[in-house]
Amino acid sequence: MAKEEKMVRLALVQFESELCNVEANVAHACDMIREAGENGADMVVLPELFSTGYQLDVVGPRIAELVEPVNGPTVRALQEAAADAGSYVVAGLALEHELAGVAYNSAVVINRAGELVGTYDKQHLWALERFYFRSGSDTPVFDTDFGRVGVLICYDLGYPEVSRMLALQGAELLACPSAWCAADMDVWHINAPARALENTVYLAAVNRYGFEEGLEMPGHTLLCNPRGAIMGEIEEEAEGVLLIDIDLGNIPQYRERSPYLRDRRPDLYDQVLLP
């Protein structure tokens, strides 16, 4: 049986934000989305909290004024840029849902026509995040015209359950917007390949770059294949874009060679009880 080719061009944006300057950050991001579209990108991924910056010593106390509804100006601008580029967009930002002022560390997924496909709320909150954000509980997978995409955010990458839940729902590509700090880059280079390998998926780990009031985020945005090999990485610690082509049609071959999903024993897993 011939392999079905499912080529996808990703633009992984290693973005440098200005703290709390939403207008400037969004304008810059939309320019980068349109440029990625001109370069043939099928999907553009922006990092965690790209529109506000991440340093929660600064952003946290102002989150009530910075958080936006899903139909707010930032998402509308991203929708317009996605439609102009003809690209899907995944972008991390602070969103409020039913309750005004209750913030989630979220990501939006927008299609090529500029329509909102859905949102994901970060499930595992890191350090100060728990004082300013409510954690999410849903693990959606999004259908695109090239395959099924799952989203997780930064610290979620350290929890195998999140990526596994996405893979079991048919995700072929995982997008992970992040704001990963310099001190933990050794873990970054372990977690991303491991999550890709154990779920036999492509994984795009998209990190921020910049220095924010004592917080250093060095980038090293990367793309892992379903064997956990790093196919591409932005080595330079600066703002930039990793433009890379992947073939989702290879996944059945990867899963035949590494049948982790097929050989699971879920009948055993509920026997593990933690204190």
Rosetta blueprint (number, residue, H / E / L):
1 M L
2 A L
3 K L
4 E L
5 E L
6 K L
7 M E
8 V E
9 R E
10 L E
11 A E
12 L E
13 V E
14 Q E
15 F L
16 E L
17 S L
18 E L
19 L L
20 C L
21 N L
22 V H
23 E H
24 A H
25 N H
26 V H
27 A H
28 H H
29 A H
30 C H
31 D H
32 M H
33 I H
34 R H
35 E H
36 A H
37 G H
38 E H
39 N L
40 G L
41 A L
42 D L
43 M E
44 V E
45 V E
46 L L
47 P L
48 E L
49 L L
50 F L
51 S L
52 T L
53 G L
54 Y L
55 Q L
56 L H
57 D H
58 V H
59 V H
60 G H
61 P H
62 R H
63 I H
64 A H
65 E H
66 L H
67 V L
68 E E
69 P E
70 V L
71 N L
72 G L
73 P H
74 T H
75 V H
76 R H
77 A H
78 L H
79 Q H
80 E H
81 A H
82 A H
83 A H
84 D H
85 A H
86 G L
87 S L
88 Y E
89 V E
90 V E
91 A E
92 G E
93 L E
94 A E
95 L E
96 E E
97 H L
98 E L
99 L L
100 A L
101 G L
102 V L
103 A E
104 Y E
105 N E
106 S E
107 A E
108 V E
109 V E
110 I E
111 N L
112 R L
113 A L
114 G L
115 E L
116 L E
117 V E
118 G E
119 T E
120 Y E
121 D E
122 K L
123 Q L
124 H L
125 L L
126 W L
127 A L
128 L L
129 E H
130 R H
131 F H
132 Y H
133 F L
134 R L
135 S L
136 G L
137 S L
138 D L
139 T L
140 P L
141 V E
142 F E
143 D E
144 T L
145 D L
146 F L
147 G L
148 R E
149 V E
150 G E
151 V E
152 L L
153 I L
154 C H
155 Y H
156 D H
157 L H
158 G H
159 Y L
160 P H
161 E H
162 V H
163 S H
164 R H
165 M H
166 L H
167 A H
168 L H
169 Q L
170 G L
171 A L
172 E L
173 L E
174 L E
175 A E
176 C E
177 P E
178 S L
179 A L
180 W L
181 C L
182 A H
183 A H
184 D H
185 M H
186 D H
187 V H
188 W H
189 H H
190 I H
191 N H
192 A H
193 P H
194 A H
195 R H
196 A H
197 L H
198 E H
199 N H
200 T L
201 V L
202 Y E
203 L E
204 A E
205 A E
206 V E
207 N L
208 R L
209 Y E
210 G E
211 F E
212 E E
213 E L
214 G L
215 L E
216 E E
217 M E
218 P E
219 G L
220 H L
221 T L
222 L E
223 L E
224 C E
225 N L
226 P L
227 R L
228 G L
229 A L
230 I E
231 M E
232 G E
233 E E
234 I L
235 E L
236 E L
237 E L
238 A L
239 E L
240 G E
241 V E
242 L E
243 L E
244 I E
245 D E
246 I E
247 D E
248 L H
249 G H
250 N H
251 I H
252 P H
253 Q H
254 Y H
255 R H
256 E H
257 R H
258 S L
259 P L
260 Y L
261 L L
262 R L
263 D L
264 R L
265 R L
266 P H
267 D H
268 L H
269 Y H
270 D L
271 Q L
272 V L
273 L L
274 L L
275 P L
